[in-house]
Amino acid sequence: MSPETSPPVLELRNVTKTYRVKQGIFGKAKPLTAVNDVSLSLPRGEVLGLVGESGCGKSTLAKILLGLETPTSGQVLIDGKEILAQDRLSLARRIQPIFQDPYSSLNPRKSIFDIVSLPLRVHGVGGPQEWDRKVREILDIVGLPARVMNTFPSQMSGGQRQRVAIARALIMKPEIVICDEPTSALDVSVQSQILNLLGDLRREFGLTYLFISHDLAVVEHLATRVAVMYLGRIVEESDVAGLFDEAGHPYTQALLKSVLTPEPGLGVPDTQLGMAYPNPIDPPAGCQFHPRCPMATDLCKKVAPRPVETARGRVECHLLDPQSPMHDAKVA
């Protein structure tokens, strides 16, 4: 079944998450919208890459999907059933995380066997003999020898620790895995090994990934679709080929320009976005990207763009809206 016709295993419908943030001891609490009216659909077996700068709301969205945060409004559905209607244990069987930093996501006082077998013990699956067998099996699958079971995280390299974290996430055979920047804390040489492993595991177990990253080069390697997030909103969504060949949103184009290239003489790329990031407590009016956009006009400063369906997906930009007076203007 093609991605276009397969029903979504994971779906977000107009999800918003707002916090009340107090500035200073005597300051008045103001709303901070970390996730702003996000709708996404993830077909079974696909990999959705979620990209954007630090602070754009990616990790908050991951916490909502894991049931660690409750959305202020909107729905999160797994196979059409609302996530809030499911108990924590049944949800954990179906969706598991792989976190950014393997140095802090593993308990340093526990052996690798204890860490990887913990989900089996929490869910009451089998006994000691079955735990031993399943831990050996999953360690072999992620490329670790059985002898590491009696070692501790401090005795392992960063890449080995992340393989342990992957083993722990997969030992209950979940359907969905939330990968929150799982390679950003690793050396470049190890990153490719972990990405290749995740790709192999997806094909072997039929996994569905939400892959969160700020690195488009990493996302291109693994994802089948890409959603670009800016100040809590999805400003563009497309299949991988469409996004990398013909990005529509100026922010996506700037992110693509920021990807480092091995070509000699080019140096560090200049995205032309500057160093300043908008204050999420006091976001700009109109299009929230307009203070950093080279194509911004008075319309962008006053009117927020609407989501527009494209041949590859959807985008929020006046430049690509057939009903906008800016339509078909050339993007620099």
C-alpha positions, 0 to 999 in steps of 0.5 A: 500500500502506498503512503498516499493510501495507507491509513495513518498510524499516527495523526495530529489534528490542530495540536496546540501547547501553550505554557504560562511563563513568568518573566522575573520575580514580579513579572506577569505570566505571559503565554508561550505557544510552543506548538501552534495548531500543528496537523500531521499525518504519519502512514505506517512504515514511513519516516517523517523528518521534523526539522527546525532550529533549536527552540522551535517546538520540536521536543515539546511535540515529541513529549506530547506524542509520548504522553509526557505532555498534554496538549492545550487543544487538539487531538493526537491519534494512534490508529484512530484512537485518541492517545489520552484515552489509552493507559500509560502502559498500553501506550508505551507498548506502541510508541517508544523514544530514542533520546538525543544524548546517550550519556544522560538517557541511560542510568549509570548505576544499572548494568546494560542487562538491567537497562534493556530488560527494564521494559519487559519487567515493567510490563510483566513479560516472561521471567528471568530466562526469557528476559535473558534470551530477549536481551541477547536477541535485541543486542545482537540485532543492534550490533552489540555482543552479548558480553556487554550485558554485565557492563555499565554505560560508563564502560561504553563508547557514545555509539555503543550507548546509543545502540543500547538505547535503541535496544531498550526502545525496541525490545517491546516491539513498538509500532512507532519510534520517536527519535529526538535528535538521536545522532547529534551528540555523536561523532560524525563517523558514528552518526552514519552507523546509527543512521544506517542501523535505524534504516535497517531496523525500520525495514526489518521490523516495519517501524514508523519513525518520527525523526526530529533533527535540526540537521537537514543532511541527516534527515535526507538520509533517512526520512521519506517526508519532511515537515519544517517547523518554525516558532511552533508552526509547520511552515512546509511539508513535502516528500524528501525529493520535493523539499530538497529539489524545490523548497518553497518556503524561504525558511526551508531554503535558508535551512538548506543553505546552512547544510555544510558541504565537503566541497573545498573553498566554500567555507561556512555557509551563510543562511542570511537569517542573522543570529537573532531568533524571535521571542516566542513569548512576543512573536511577530505579527502576520507571518512570524518569519517576516523579520528574517525573510529577504522577501517580506513585504508589508502584507507579510508583516500584517497578515499570517499566510494560510496553509496552501496545498501543493503538488508535493505537500503544503506550505504557509507562504504568501509567495505560493498562495494563488490568492495572494498578491505576492503569488509567483514573486521570485524568492531570492 
